Amino acid sequence: ELTTSTLAIGGMTCAACVGRVEKKLGRMEGVSASVNLATGRARISHPAAVSVGELVATVEAAGFTAQLPE
Ligand code: 9UX
């Protein structure tokens, strides 16, 4: 089933960065993401079978940092 996770994204400096992160995550099977530039948070809907670690790895592969929010 689908679950929702929130990640704190680092390294986004312009509005287009938001689109890059959303697009990269959205290419993962069953995943959709909404990124807020002001808060640096990504709200991600994803299959339970997709781990947070996989989401983090995808964001990092796009050149940003990702971690669980404080
Ligand atoms: Mo803007 Mo972000 O020129 O990866 S797209 S800094």
Backbone and ligand atoms as CSV (ligand in chain L), in Angstrom:
chain,resi,resn,atom,element,x,y,z
A,1,GLU,N,N,0.841,-1.197,0.000
A,1,GLU,CA,C,0.000,0.000,0.000
A,1,GLU,C,C,0.873,1.243,0.000
A,2,LEU,N,N,0.226,2.374,-0.191
A,2,LEU,CA,C,0.964,3.630,-0.232
A,2,LEU,C,C,1.145,4.191,1.172
A,3,THR,N,N,2.272,4.830,1.378
A,3,THR,CA,C,2.517,5.523,2.633
A,3,THR,C,C,3.130,6.878,2.299
A,4,THR,N,N,3.177,7.750,3.267
A,4,THR,CA,C,3.743,9.080,3.028
A,4,THR,C,C,4.942,9.306,3.940
A,5,SER,N,N,6.015,9.805,3.370
A,5,SER,CA,C,7.209,10.144,4.148
A,5,SER,C,C,7.606,11.580,3.864
A,6,THR,N,N,8.218,12.203,4.838
A,6,THR,CA,C,8.729,13.562,4.667
A,6,THR,C,C,10.239,13.548,4.808
A,7,LEU,N,N,10.913,14.220,3.877
A,7,LEU,CA,C,12.369,14.336,3.947
A,7,LEU,C,C,12.758,15.808,3.959
A,8,ALA,N,N,13.834,16.102,4.654
A,8,ALA,CA,C,14.424,17.436,4.622
A,8,ALA,C,C,15.496,17.418,3.535
A,9,ILE,N,N,15.307,18.281,2.530
A,9,ILE,CA,C,16.206,18.311,1.381
A,9,ILE,C,C,17.176,19.484,1.524
A,10,GLY,N,N,18.436,19.225,1.254
A,10,GLY,CA,C,19.430,20.285,1.305
A,10,GLY,C,C,20.020,20.541,-0.070
A,11,GLY,N,N,20.429,21.784,-0.304
A,11,GLY,CA,C,21.121,22.112,-1.540
A,11,GLY,C,C,20.244,22.713,-2.616
A,12,MET,N,N,18.969,22.945,-2.291
A,12,MET,CA,C,18.070,23.559,-3.280
A,12,MET,C,C,18.224,25.078,-3.187
A,13,THR,N,N,18.686,25.685,-4.264
A,13,THR,CA,C,18.926,27.125,-4.218
A,13,THR,C,C,18.025,27.927,-5.136
A,14,CYS,N,N,17.328,27.281,-6.044
A,14,CYS,CA,C,16.397,28.032,-6.893
A,14,CYS,C,C,15.148,27.210,-7.139
A,15,ALA,N,N,14.134,27.849,-7.675
A,15,ALA,CA,C,12.845,27.185,-7.837
A,15,ALA,C,C,12.934,25.962,-8.738
A,16,ALA,N,N,13.841,25.990,-9.678
A,16,ALA,CA,C,13.950,24.854,-10.586
A,16,ALA,C,C,14.483,23.611,-9.887
A,17,CYS,N,N,15.205,23.817,-8.778
A,17,CYS,CA,C,15.667,22.669,-7.994
A,17,CYS,C,C,14.479,21.848,-7.524
A,18,VAL,N,N,13.411,22.508,-7.150
A,18,VAL,CA,C,12.200,21.822,-6.704
A,18,VAL,C,C,11.716,20.865,-7.785
A,19,GLY,N,N,11.671,21.365,-9.000
A,19,GLY,CA,C,11.230,20.537,-10.117
A,19,GLY,C,C,12.153,19.367,-10.360
A,20,ARG,N,N,13.444,19.584,-10.165
A,20,ARG,CA,C,14.407,18.494,-10.389
A,20,ARG,C,C,14.186,17.380,-9.382
A,21,VAL,N,N,13.987,17.741,-8.124
A,21,VAL,CA,C,13.787,16.729,-7.079
A,21,VAL,C,C,12.453,15.992,-7.303
A,22,GLU,N,N,11.411,16.755,-7.605
A,22,GLU,CA,C,10.095,16.126,-7.827
A,22,GLU,C,C,10.135,15.168,-9.008
A,23,LYS,N,N,10.822,15.583,-10.065
A,23,LYS,CA,C,10.883,14.771,-11.283
A,23,LYS,C,C,11.648,13.473,-11.033
A,24,LYS,N,N,12.780,13.584,-10.342
A,24,LYS,CA,C,13.604,12.399,-10.086
A,24,LYS,C,C,12.848,11.399,-9.220
A,25,LEU,N,N,12.215,11.878,-8.169
A,25,LEU,CA,C,11.445,10.984,-7.305
A,25,LEU,C,C,10.258,10.403,-8.064
A,26,GLY,N,N,9.624,11.255,-8.887
A,26,GLY,CA,C,8.433,10.827,-9.614
A,26,GLY,C,C,8.698,9.763,-10.660
A,27,ARG,N,N,9.973,9.564,-11.007
A,27,ARG,CA,C,10.319,8.513,-11.965
A,27,ARG,C,C,10.367,7.150,-11.295
A,28,MET,N,N,10.367,7.133,-9.982
A,28,MET,CA,C,10.356,5.845,-9.269
A,28,MET,C,C,8.933,5.288,-9.322
A,29,GLU,N,N,8.827,3.970,-9.496
A,29,GLU,CA,C,7.533,3.305,-9.630
A,29,GLU,C,C,6.605,3.617,-8.457
A,30,GLY,N,N,5.461,4.201,-8.757
A,30,GLY,CA,C,4.443,4.430,-7.735
A,30,GLY,C,C,4.698,5.609,-6.811
A,31,VAL,N,N,5.747,6.393,-7.122
A,31,VAL,CA,C,6.142,7.491,-6.228
A,31,VAL,C,C,5.706,8.839,-6.796
A,32,SER,N,N,5.186,9.707,-5.930
A,32,SER,CA,C,4.941,11.094,-6.313
A,32,SER,C,C,5.412,11.976,-5.166
A,33,ALA,N,N,5.936,13.140,-5.512
A,33,ALA,CA,C,6.523,14.003,-4.490
A,33,ALA,C,C,6.138,15.450,-4.692
A,34,SER,N,N,5.981,16.142,-3.585
A,34,SER,CA,C,5.719,17.572,-3.609
A,34,SER,C,C,6.766,18.233,-2.725
A,35,VAL,N,N,7.553,19.123,-3.324
A,35,VAL,CA,C,8.654,19.756,-2.605
A,35,VAL,C,C,8.341,21.229,-2.349
A,36,ASN,N,N,8.607,21.662,-1.122
A,36,ASN,CA,C,8.402,23.053,-0.730
A,36,ASN,C,C,9.774,23.717,-0.581
A,37,LEU,N,N,10.062,24.668,-1.448
A,37,LEU,CA,C,11.385,25.305,-1.427
A,37,LEU,C,C,11.621,26.078,-0.131
A,38,ALA,N,N,10.583,26.756,0.364
A,38,ALA,CA,C,10.728,27.590,1.562
A,38,ALA,C,C,11.081,26.760,2.796
A,39,THR,N,N,10.454,25.612,2.925
A,39,THR,CA,C,10.703,24.778,4.109
A,39,THR,C,C,11.798,23.743,3.848
A,40,GLY,N,N,12.106,23.504,2.585
A,40,GLY,CA,C,13.083,22.484,2.242
A,40,GLY,C,C,12.571,21.076,2.465
A,41,ARG,N,N,11.256,20.947,2.605
A,41,ARG,CA,C,10.684,19.619,2.859
A,41,ARG,C,C,10.071,19.009,1.608
A,42,ALA,N,N,10.263,17.714,1.484
A,42,ALA,CA,C,9.616,16.957,0.422
A,42,ALA,C,C,8.597,16.021,1.058
A,43,ARG,N,N,7.360,16.111,0.617
A,43,ARG,CA,C,6.320,15.204,1.078
A,43,ARG,C,C,6.148,14.170,-0.036
A,44,ILE,N,N,6.392,12.924,0.308
A,44,ILE,CA,C,6.497,11.885,-0.710
A,44,ILE,C,C,5.503,10.763,-0.461
A,45,SER,N,N,4.674,10.503,-1.464
A,45,SER,CA,C,3.760,9.368,-1.427
A,45,SER,C,C,4.448,8.218,-2.149
A,46,HIS,N,N,4.544,7.074,-1.486
A,46,HIS,CA,C,5.283,5.969,-2.099
A,46,HIS,C,C,4.786,4.613,-1.604
A,47,PRO,N,N,4.992,3.587,-2.428
A,47,PRO,CA,C,4.623,2.242,-1.982
A,47,PRO,C,C,5.407,1.891,-0.720
A,48,ALA,N,N,4.797,1.140,0.186
A,48,ALA,CA,C,5.488,0.734,1.409
A,48,ALA,C,C,6.751,-0.064,1.081
A,49,ALA,N,N,6.745,-0.703,-0.093
A,49,ALA,CA,C,7.896,-1.508,-0.500
A,49,ALA,C,C,9.101,-0.643,-0.880
A,50,VAL,N,N,8.869,0.644,-1.103
A,50,VAL,CA,C,9.980,1.565,-1.383
A,50,VAL,C,C,10.408,2.180,-0.056
A,51,SER,N,N,11.648,1.904,0.346
A,51,SER,CA,C,12.120,2.368,1.646
A,51,SER,C,C,12.524,3.835,1.617
A,52,VAL,N,N,12.550,4.429,2.796
A,52,VAL,CA,C,13.018,5.814,2.906
A,52,VAL,C,C,14.465,5.902,2.411
A,53,GLY,N,N,15.237,4.858,2.677
A,53,GLY,CA,C,16.628,4.836,2.217
A,53,GLY,C,C,16.736,4.935,0.701
A,54,GLU,N,N,15.827,4.288,0.012
A,54,GLU,CA,C,15.819,4.367,-1.452
A,54,GLU,C,C,15.453,5.773,-1.911
A,55,LEU,N,N,14.524,6.386,-1.203
A,55,LEU,CA,C,14.132,7.763,-1.544
A,55,LEU,C,C,15.310,8.704,-1.333
A,56,VAL,N,N,15.990,8.539,-0.200
A,56,VAL,CA,C,17.166,9.364,0.104
A,56,VAL,C,C,18.228,9.185,-0.977
A,57,ALA,N,N,18.472,7.939,-1.361
A,57,ALA,CA,C,19.499,7.662,-2.374
A,57,ALA,C,C,19.161,8.325,-3.699
A,58,THR,N,N,17.884,8.344,-4.045
A,58,THR,CA,C,17.449,8.969,-5.296
A,58,THR,C,C,17.671,10.477,-5.259
A,59,VAL,N,N,17.331,11.092,-4.138
A,59,VAL,CA,C,17.534,12.542,-4.005
A,59,VAL,C,C,19.027,12.866,-4.064
A,60,GLU,N,N,19.827,12.050,-3.401
A,60,GLU,CA,C,21.272,12.294,-3.387
A,60,GLU,C,C,21.883,12.101,-4.769
A,61,ALA,N,N,21.335,11.151,-5.522
A,61,ALA,CA,C,21.836,10.913,-6.878
A,61,ALA,C,C,21.548,12.114,-7.769
A,62,ALA,N,N,20.547,12.903,-7.396
A,62,ALA,CA,C,20.227,14.118,-8.153
A,62,ALA,C,C,21.088,15.298,-7.710
A,63,GLY,N,N,21.947,15.077,-6.723
A,63,GLY,CA,C,22.879,16.121,-6.319
A,63,GLY,C,C,22.465,16.936,-5.107
A,64,PHE,N,N,21.451,16.450,-4.385
A,64,PHE,CA,C,20.995,17.152,-3.184
A,64,PHE,C,C,21.217,16.250,-1.979
A,65,THR,N,N,21.051,16.799,-0.790
A,65,THR,CA,C,21.110,15.964,0.391
A,65,THR,C,C,19.682,15.701,0.866
A,66,ALA,N,N,19.514,14.608,1.585
A,66,ALA,CA,C,18.195,14.276,2.119
A,66,ALA,C,C,18.362,13.570,3.451
A,67,GLN,N,N,17.528,13.944,4.394
A,67,GLN,CA,C,17.547,13.262,5.685
A,67,GLN,C,C,16.171,13.360,6.307
A,68,LEU,N,N,15.937,12.515,7.296
A,68,LEU,CA,C,14.675,12.599,8.001
A,68,LEU,C,C,14.665,13.911,8.771
A,69,PRO,N,N,13.559,14.627,8.760
A,69,PRO,CA,C,13.481,15.919,9.446
A,69,PRO,C,C,13.675,15.754,10.957
A,70,GLU,N,N,14.158,16.812,11.595
A,70,GLU,CA,C,14.331,16.811,13.066
A,70,GLU,C,C,12.990,16.606,13.729
L,1,9UX,MO1,MO,18.671,26.348,-10.174
L,1,9UX,MO2,MO,18.850,23.884,-8.731
L,1,9UX,O1,O,19.708,27.279,-11.541
L,1,9UX,O2,O,19.550,22.135,-8.924
L,1,9UX,S1,S,17.949,24.229,-10.723
L,1,9UX,S2,S,20.201,25.813,-8.602
